Amino acid sequence: MLKKILGLLMAATMIFALAACGQTPAQNSDNSASSDSVVSSKTSQTQSSEAKTSASIGEAQTESTDNKTLVAYFSWSGNTEEMASYIAEQTGGDLLEIEPKAAYPADYNETGDIAKVERDENARPEIANLPASIDAYDTILVGYPIWWHTAPMIIGTFLESYDLSGKEVYPFTQSASMDTEQFNQSIEFVREVSEGATVHNGLFARPSDTGAIDDYLEEVLGNNK
Ligand SMILES: Cc1cc2nc3c(=O)[nH]c(=O)nc-3n(C[C@H](O)[C@H](O)[C@H](O)COP(=O)(O)O)c2cc1C
């Protein structure tokens, strides 16, 4: 009889302990997989952009020491962002949106005027969410739209903020006209502001042209996802 009571008590204790955990080991591993994928997944776009950026960079530095690709981009109207998200997905890189401290106006012409002055003055507009360090990354894909025949000056701010010695930089861009001379001029600018880095041939493709993006990633990174 005593044995029976003890047996019942042990069974009750085990049921209680499992209920308190509320999860099986399989459920636990599912959770960690989904939190890892936040780093480069598009789902992070539903968070506020500030939270998204710090989460991306923070997780990369603390959790995934073997993921050393950063996909940093500036986008005013979303086209470069589309390209950057796709590239981050394909490479498993961490996504960072470069956000200006003084946001550009929603009006195209007003933004055009500001951007023209910035280009003429070789200005370096401040960045609101500049990571303290990008040391964890040795491959940096940097994306931007063509502005006034070259890269937006904020790309200069970003790249000049770090010691890029030994890093591999891969520019990617697109524009309204898809004029290759303007593209080449932008690559020249990226080279000027990336002291110490190797700046590779860039990618100039429309965001919807995923075939061209895939080919580029395979050619320069050996990426064949
Ligand atoms: C300030 C500004 C300057 C631009 N200058 C050029 C240019 O010189 N050549 C060009 O082909 N397109 C130019 N464009 C068009 C953009 O390159 C094009 O709309 C691009 O797709 C925008 O990318 P985004 O959506 O990532 O901002 C300019 C757009 C803006 C807002």
The ligand as an SDF file (V2000), in Angstrom:
LIG
                    3D

 31 33  0  0  0  0  0  0  0  0999 V2000
   17.8560   63.3100  -54.3260 C   0  0  0  0  0  0  0  0  0  0  0  0
   17.7270   62.3690  -55.4910 C   0  0  0  0  0  0  0  0  0  0  0  0
   18.6470   62.4100  -56.5280 C   0  0  0  0  0  0  0  0  0  0  0  0
   18.5570   61.5020  -57.5820 C   0  0  0  0  0  0  0  0  0  0  0  0
   19.4990   61.5360  -58.5660 N   0  0  0  0  0  0  0  0  0  0  0  0
   19.4430   60.6190  -59.5720 C   0  0  0  0  0  0  0  0  0  0  0  0
   20.4450   60.5970  -60.5880 C   0  0  0  0  0  0  0  0  0  0  0  0
   21.3900   61.3640  -60.5960 O   0  0  0  0  0  0  0  0  0  0  0  0
   20.3310   59.6640  -61.5610 N   0  0  0  0  0  0  0  0  0  0  0  0
   19.2930   58.7750  -61.6190 C   0  0  0  0  0  0  0  0  0  0  0  0
   19.2420   57.9670  -62.5420 O   0  0  0  0  0  0  0  0  0  0  0  0
   18.3410   58.7620  -60.6480 N   0  0  0  0  0  0  0  0  0  0  0  0
   18.3970   59.6580  -59.6280 C   0  0  0  0  0  0  0  0  0  0  0  0
   17.4520   59.6490  -58.6410 N   0  0  0  0  0  0  0  0  0  0  0  0
   16.4220   58.5940  -58.6540 C   0  0  0  0  0  0  0  0  0  0  0  0
   16.7910   57.4490  -57.7000 C   0  0  0  0  0  0  0  0  0  0  0  0
   18.0710   56.9290  -57.9530 O   0  0  0  0  0  0  0  0  0  0  0  0
   15.7700   56.3030  -57.8180 C   0  0  0  0  0  0  0  0  0  0  0  0
   14.4690   56.8220  -57.6110 O   0  0  0  0  0  0  0  0  0  0  0  0
   16.0610   55.1740  -56.8750 C   0  0  0  0  0  0  0  0  0  0  0  0
   15.2950   54.0560  -57.2770 O   0  0  0  0  0  0  0  0  0  0  0  0
   15.7110   55.5260  -55.4470 C   0  0  0  0  0  0  0  0  0  0  0  0
   16.1200   54.4840  -54.5790 O   0  0  0  0  0  0  0  0  0  0  0  0
   15.5450   54.3650  -53.0970 P   0  0  0  0  0  0  0  0  0  0  0  0
   14.0790   53.9750  -53.2590 O   0  0  0  0  0  0  0  0  0  0  0  0
   16.3390   53.2830  -52.4610 O   0  0  0  0  0  0  0  0  0  0  0  0
   15.6900   55.6770  -52.4250 O   0  0  0  0  0  0  0  0  0  0  0  0
   17.5040   60.5650  -57.6020 C   0  0  0  0  0  0  0  0  0  0  0  0
   16.5590   60.5570  -56.5840 C   0  0  0  0  0  0  0  0  0  0  0  0
   16.6510   61.4510  -55.5480 C   0  0  0  0  0  0  0  0  0  0  0  0
   15.6450   61.4360  -54.4360 C   0  0  0  0  0  0  0  0  0  0  0  0
  1  2  1  0
  2  3  1  0
  2 30  2  0
  3  4  2  0
  4  5  1  0
  4 28  1  0
  5  6  2  0
  6  7  1  0
  6 13  1  0
  7  8  2  0
  7  9  1  0
  9 10  1  0
 10 11  2  0
 10 12  1  0
 12 13  2  0
 13 14  1  0
 14 15  1  0
 14 28  1  0
 15 16  1  0
 16 17  1  0
 16 18  1  0
 18 19  1  0
 18 20  1  0
 20 21  1  0
 20 22  1  0
 22 23  1  0
 23 24  1  0
 24 25  2  0
 24 26  1  0
 24 27  1  0
 28 29  2  0
 29 30  1  0
 30 31  1  0
M  END
$$$$
